Amino acid sequence: MEHLTEAVEKAVREENWYAALGLALALPDICGKYYRPNEKSSTRYIEWFDQYVQPKYTSGVGPSRTPHVFLSGSDCYALRCAFLHEGSEQTPRGKIEPNRALDTFQFVVSPPPSSVHMNQRDSKLQLDVRKFATDMVASVREWLAMEPSINTSTLLEIEVIDPTKGFSF
C-alpha cells in the first residue's frame, strides 16, 4: 500500500495533478475492499471514506460553529465515478445517489503555503488538489496504523514488474 501512497505524493511533488487526483480518488476503493470485502464497491467506498476521511472535511460554520460536512463519502464516490469514468467534475444528483449535497467540484492549485480549500457555494465545492491528495494519503496511513493486522500486500493485487530491479517469471 505504501507504494500507492508514495505514488500520490510523487505526483503532488511533480505537480502531476490529474495523476494525483485519480489515484487519490481510487485509494478508498482499494482500502474499502479490505475494510468491507462483502459489500458492493460503492457501499464500502462510502463507508471507508465517511469513517477515515470525512472528519477532515467537516468543519464548524457560522457564528454557532455548527458542524457542516463539506465532503461526504457519497459525494466523493460520485466524484470518483465522474472523474475516473468520464473525466468530469460534474456529478448530477440522482445519477448515483439522490441524497448527495454536491453536483460540481472545482480543483484549485494553491501556491504553498496558502490553500484555497473547502469553499462551498450551493452545490459546488472548491478543493485544493494538493490538500485533497495529501488528506487521502494521510487517511490511508491513519487507517493502517489503527489496523496493524492488515496485510498491506493483499490490498493491491496488480503487480508491476521493473526488470531493472530483477524479476523471475
N, C-alpha and C positions, 0 to 999 in steps of 0.2 A: 504494500500500500504506500510505503514511503516513496517509491519511485513515481507514483502518481502525484502525490502532494508536491514533491520536488519538481515535477514537470510543470505544475501550475505556477510554482514560484519562479521557475526559469522563464516561463512565458511572460510573467509580470516584469521580471528584470529586463527582458529583451523587448518589452513593450509590444509583445505579440498579443494584442488584446483579444482577438477572436479566439485564438487557441486557449488563452487563459479562461475566458468566459465559457467556452464549450466544455472544457474539461472540468471546470469548477461546477458547472451545472450537472455533469454526469456523476460527480462524487456521491451524492446522496443515493443514486441508483445502485452503485456498487456496494456502498455500506448497507443500504436497505436490504439487499439480497441476503446478507448475513444476519442483519437485525431481525427481519421478519421473513424468513425464507418461504413460508407457505402462503404468504399474501400475494396478491397481484402487484405488479410493479408500481402502479400509481399509488396504491394504498401504502406500501412500505416506504416509498419516496416521501410522501406527505408526512407520515408518522415520524420517520427519522428526522426530517427537516424540522418539524414542529418541536421535537424533543431537543435537538442539539444545535440548531441554527437560529430558530425563531427568537429566542431570548435576545440575541444580538440586534434583532430588527423590531424590538418592542421598546418603546420609549414613552415617557410621560409628556403629554402635550397640554397646552393651555395653562391658565393660572392655577388650576387644581391639580396639574400634572397627572391627568387621567391617562392610564396606560393605553397606548394605541399600537396595534400590530401593523407595522408598515409592510412587512413581507411575511406571508404565511406559507406553509407548505403547499397548499392548494395553488396559490398564485405562483410560487416558484416552479411547481410542477408544470403549470400551464406555460410559463416562460421557457422552461426546458424543452417542452414539446415544440413550441413555436420556433425557437432558435435552432434546435438540432434537426427538426424535420422540414422546416420551411424557410429558415434563415430570416425569421421575422421577429419583431419586437411587439407585435400586436397579438393579444390573447383574448379574443372576443368571449365574453361570458356566454355560458350555455354550450359552448363547444366541448369543454372538458368538465367543468364544474359550475353549475349555475350560481352558487353562493359566494363566488370569489369577489374580492373588493377591487381588483385591478384589471384593466384591459390593455394598458400600454406601458411600456418601460422605455426609459431613456438612460443610456450609459454614458458617463462623462469620464474623461481622463483629467484628473485634477493634478496640477504640479505639486509634488510633495513640498512641504508637509501639510499643505491645505487639502481639504476634501469637500467636494460638493456631493453630499450623500444623504439619502433618506429624505428627500424633499418630495412631498406628495401634493398633488393638486387634483382634486376629484378622484378619478380612477387611473391617473397616470403617476408613476413612481420614477423618480430620478435617483440613480445609484452611481457611485464612483466604482468603475470596473476594477480598479486596483484593490480597493477596500473590500468589495464583494468577494473577489477571488481569494484574498487573504483570510477573510472571515470563514469561507468554506473550508480552507485548509486547516485553520485553527480548530474548527468544529470537528473535523475528522480526527485530528490529533487528540483533542479532548475526549472524544468518544473512545478512541483506542486506549487512552490512559485509564479511563473508567472501567474498561472491559479488558483486563490483561490476559484473559483466557482466549481471546480472539487469535486465531491462526491467520495472520495477515496474508500469508501466501495463498490462501484459498479465496481471497477477495477479488482477485483478477485472474481469470483462467486463460487469458490470451498471453502467450509467451512471444516476446520479440527477441530474436537471436542476433547478437552482434558478433560476427565472425572475427573481428579484431580482438575479441576477448576470449576466443576459443569456444568451441562447442563440439558436441557429438550428435549424431543423428540416430 
